[in-house]
Amino acid sequence: MIVEVDFNSDEAIYIQLRNQIIVGIACDEFREGDCLPSVRQMADEIGINMHTVNKAYSVLRQEGFIKLDRRRGAVVDVDPDKKRMLDLIRHDLGVLLAAGSCKNITREEIHRMVDEIYDTFPCQCRKSEDREERSK
């Protein structure tokens, strides 16, 4: 995995790392059971502090994307708790939609953008939806 950190970004480095790993999981770059690089290896590869990687991995664990195993390290283990994820999305999306509304972004523009972004992720649930649509 090639992680690119923007040291000039206002976004915290651990959040950038977290976001890129989530996108990597959604795009099948990482699959269930895959091991992420060790904290030390990831920190050396990116050129950041090990505590920053540790924080990103901790957040990913709390959010149900990985588990931390003493022998294997950080392992992709996507928590199937759909309700928890829907609640998280509702919260985060609510703030983003409010900000967009302040900038006069329309509902149609948001819907189009969501569809475009969602279509880039070859996740399992998306594949199931596509099969259901084709069978109708």
C-alpha positions as a printed NumPy array, in Angstrom:
array([[  0.   ,   0.   ,   0.   ],
       [  1.298,   3.404,  -0.913],
       [  0.118,   6.003,   1.575],
       [  0.71 ,   9.61 ,   0.726],
       [  0.661,  12.106,   3.545],
       [  0.214,  15.797,   2.87 ],
       [  2.271,  17.482,   5.568],
       [  0.824,  20.873,   4.538],
       [ -2.794,  19.759,   4.972],
       [ -4.979,  21.072,   7.772],
       [ -6.158,  17.479,   8.236],
       [ -4.281,  15.588,  10.962],
       [ -1.81 ,  13.003,   9.649],
       [ -3.438,  10.157,  11.59 ],
       [ -6.788,  11.046,   9.98 ],
       [ -5.194,  11.065,   6.516],
       [ -3.757,   7.629,   7.228],
       [ -7.086,   6.353,   8.608],
       [ -8.974,   7.639,   5.569],
       [ -6.568,   6.088,   3.072],
       [ -6.749,   2.708,   4.8  ],
       [-10.573,   2.798,   4.773],
       [-10.555,   3.634,   1.055],
       [ -8.005,   0.825,   0.531],
       [-10.386,  -1.625,   2.222],
       [-13.354,  -0.363,   0.185],
       [-11.379,  -0.71 ,  -3.068],
       [-10.212,  -4.256,  -2.236],
       [ -6.603,  -3.153,  -1.813],
       [ -6.945,  -4.75 ,   1.631],
       [ -9.206,  -7.716,   2.229],
       [-10.633,  -9.32 ,   5.329],
       [ -7.793, -11.029,   7.211],
       [ -4.97 ,  -9.076,   5.534],
       [ -2.279,  -7.712,   7.827],
       [ -1.462,  -4.029,   7.63 ],
       [  2.187,  -3.013,   7.886],
       [  3.525,  -2.909,  11.445],
       [  3.435,   0.432,  13.226],
       [  7.206,   0.788,  12.875],
       [  7.199,  -0.243,   9.202],
       [  4.339,   2.135,   8.307],
       [  5.978,   5.018,  10.196],
       [  9.318,   4.427,   8.458],
       [  7.675,   4.079,   5.033],
       [  5.757,   7.353,   5.349],
       [  8.318,   9.23 ,   7.406],
       [  6.087,   9.928,  10.406],
       [  6.15 ,   9.215,  14.128],
       [  5.148,   5.727,  15.302],
       [  2.656,   7.29 ,  17.748],
       [  0.8  ,   8.798,  14.777],
       [  0.42 ,   5.386,  13.128],
       [ -0.589,   3.907,  16.478],
       [ -3.316,   6.537,  16.815],
       [ -4.625,   5.842,  13.292],
       [ -4.701,   2.091,  13.975],
       [ -6.444,   2.701,  17.3  ],
       [ -9.15 ,   4.79 ,  15.626],
       [ -9.596,   2.135,  12.922],
       [ -9.996,  -0.495,  15.637],
       [-12.555,   1.612,  17.518],
       [-14.5  ,   2.157,  14.307],
       [-14.557,  -1.561,  13.504],
       [-12.219,  -1.738,  10.495],
       [ -9.314,  -3.648,  12.014],
       [ -8.462,  -5.768,  15.016],
       [ -5.159,  -5.643,  16.816],
       [ -3.614,  -9.067,  17.279],
       [ -0.524,  -9.52 ,  19.473],
       [  1.081, -11.916,  17.001],
       [ -0.112, -10.59 ,  13.632],
       [ -0.407,  -6.863,  14.386],
       [ -3.168,  -4.843,  12.721],
       [ -5.477,  -7.16 ,  10.766],
       [ -8.358,  -6.071,   8.523],
       [-11.494,  -7.216,  10.323],
       [-14.485,  -5.2  ,   9.184],
       [-17.09 ,  -5.121,  11.919],
       [-20.468,  -6.123,  10.465],
       [-22.32 ,  -3.727,  12.825],
       [-24.314,  -1.903,  10.169],
       [-26.338,   0.214,  12.606],
       [-23.206,   1.641,  14.226],
       [-21.813,   2.537,  10.795],
       [-25.097,   4.105,   9.684],
       [-25.108,   6.238,  12.841],
       [-21.53 ,   7.343,  12.185],
       [-22.295,   8.157,   8.539],
       [-25.46 ,  10.053,   9.527],
       [-23.469,  12.19 ,  11.956],
       [-20.556,  12.914,   9.612],
       [-22.781,  13.405,   6.587],
       [-25.032,  15.765,   8.539],
       [-22.114,  18.098,   9.201],
       [-20.928,  17.899,   5.58 ],
       [-24.421,  18.562,   4.228],
       [-24.846,  21.551,   6.533],
       [-21.534,  22.975,   5.285],
       [-22.608,  22.331,   1.677],
       [-25.94 ,  24.008,   2.292],
       [-24.113,  27.096,   3.549],
       [-22.276,  27.167,   0.198],
       [-25.505,  26.75 ,  -1.836],
       [-24.766,  23.194,  -2.98 ],
       [-28.018,  21.633,  -4.149],
       [-29.564,  18.302,  -3.224],
       [-29.165,  17.168,  -6.837],
       [-25.448,  17.993,  -6.821],
       [-25.015,  16.026,  -3.599],
       [-26.95 ,  13.014,  -4.944],
       [-24.909,  13.006,  -8.143],
       [-21.66 ,  13.248,  -6.167],
       [-22.652,  10.43 ,  -3.797],
       [-23.538,   8.176,  -6.743],
       [-20.217,   8.939,  -8.476],
       [-18.177,   8.247,  -5.344],
       [-20.122,   5.124,  -4.385],
       [-19.627,   3.683,  -7.879],
       [-15.842,   3.722,  -7.363],
       [-15.967,   1.206,  -4.484],
       [-16.148,  -2.492,  -5.399],
       [-17.306,  -3.515,  -1.923],
       [-19.18 ,  -6.736,  -1.147],
       [-22.495,  -5.047,  -0.359],
       [-22.331,  -3.129,  -3.638],
       [-21.732,  -6.355,  -5.579],
       [-24.754,  -7.906,  -3.865],
       [-26.909,  -4.93 ,  -4.825],
       [-25.766,  -5.164,  -8.461],
       [-26.676,  -8.898,  -8.587],
       [-30.105,  -8.124,  -7.144],
       [-30.678,  -5.373,  -9.731],
       [-29.68 ,  -7.668, -12.629],
       [-31.967, -10.441, -11.419],
       [-35.054,  -8.176, -11.541]])
